[in-house]
Amino acid sequence: MTIHINNLEFFAIVGILKDERTKTQRVVIDCVIEYEKGFIDYADVVSFLKRTMREKEFGLLEDAIVFLAESLKKIYDNIEEIELKITKPDILSDCKVAVSKKFKFC
């Protein structure tokens, strides 16, 4: 089975620039979760992603992606693969900036 969470959009503090540490900015997460057995509650995954990004106020997107993937694997041990992409669409005026990574747990 594959869960696709696309364009999950919310505001959070994330980044290392001075303004990024004091003001929230728009963040967009795309997540693909592969699993074969059991059940994964995608509504809980969405809540976890938003809550964790808001609470942790990550400095680097890279740190956020690793933390989110490893935490989801601990919550749902039946996850075989996770692909996460975090986009900061408003940080630069002429493009959207994103970081992504695929994790294989099998």
Legacy VTK file of the C-alpha trace (Angstrom):
# vtk DataFile Version 3.0
C-alpha trace
ASCII
DATASET POLYDATA
POINTS 106 float
0.000 0.000 0.000
1.030 3.583 -0.553
-0.172 6.693 1.253
0.291 9.997 -0.564
0.056 13.238 1.374
0.399 16.097 -1.089
0.630 19.836 -0.539
0.180 19.794 3.227
0.425 23.533 3.832
0.786 25.351 7.149
2.886 28.014 8.869
5.868 27.268 11.103
9.197 28.640 12.235
11.894 26.879 10.227
15.245 28.051 8.920
18.471 29.643 10.031
18.049 33.227 8.845
17.262 35.825 11.521
13.737 36.524 10.223
13.037 32.796 9.953
13.689 32.358 13.669
11.156 35.005 14.716
8.337 34.835 12.148
6.430 31.865 10.833
6.561 31.139 7.133
4.545 28.998 4.786
5.762 25.396 4.657
4.544 22.679 2.290
5.143 18.977 2.935
4.750 16.125 0.492
4.998 12.631 1.948
4.822 9.148 0.440
4.655 6.161 2.785
5.021 2.560 1.596
3.801 -0.321 3.752
2.522 -3.851 3.168
0.850 -4.974 6.377
-1.434 -3.399 8.900
-2.890 0.075 8.921
-1.491 3.600 8.967
-3.829 6.428 9.899
-3.048 9.168 7.390
-4.979 11.752 9.427
-2.675 11.036 12.384
0.359 11.318 10.097
-0.825 14.735 8.889
-1.402 15.923 12.472
2.003 14.600 13.527
3.807 16.372 10.668
2.192 19.741 11.375
2.462 19.502 15.160
6.105 18.414 15.097
7.193 21.100 12.637
5.495 23.770 14.733
6.792 22.516 18.088
10.394 21.771 17.103
11.072 24.982 15.121
13.849 23.265 13.132
16.825 25.270 11.931
17.552 23.093 8.911
15.096 21.373 6.610
17.532 18.457 6.498
17.235 17.968 10.267
13.447 18.184 10.053
13.240 15.515 7.350
15.416 13.048 9.253
13.558 13.623 12.522
10.133 13.269 10.904
11.005 10.076 9.022
12.649 8.367 12.001
9.801 9.383 14.314
7.119 8.094 11.940
8.965 4.778 11.687
8.916 4.501 15.492
5.189 5.217 15.570
4.348 2.877 12.686
6.804 -0.013 12.640
5.158 -1.412 9.490
6.512 1.471 7.374
8.914 0.132 4.766
9.744 3.353 2.964
9.123 7.079 3.447
9.803 9.867 1.018
9.529 13.390 2.426
9.802 16.733 0.710
9.627 20.027 2.595
9.218 23.210 0.573
9.608 26.815 1.671
7.751 28.497 -1.202
8.185 32.097 -0.091
11.793 32.302 1.141
13.118 33.508 -2.240
11.165 35.760 -4.562
12.019 33.982 -7.810
11.703 30.287 -6.882
10.509 27.700 -4.395
13.178 25.991 -2.289
12.779 22.388 -1.138
14.704 19.519 0.382
13.719 15.872 -0.050
14.935 12.432 0.943
13.806 8.833 0.603
14.264 6.449 3.535
14.152 2.675 3.116
13.636 0.684 6.310
13.464 -2.876 4.938
LINES 1 107
106 0 1 2 3 4 5 6 7 8 9 10 11 12 13 14 15 16 17 18 19 20 21 22 23 24 25 26 27 28 29 30 31 32 33 34 35 36 37 38 39 40 41 42 43 44 45 46 47 48 49 50 51 52 53 54 55 56 57 58 59 60 61 62 63 64 65 66 67 68 69 70 71 72 73 74 75 76 77 78 79 80 81 82 83 84 85 86 87 88 89 90 91 92 93 94 95 96 97 98 99 100 101 102 103 104 105
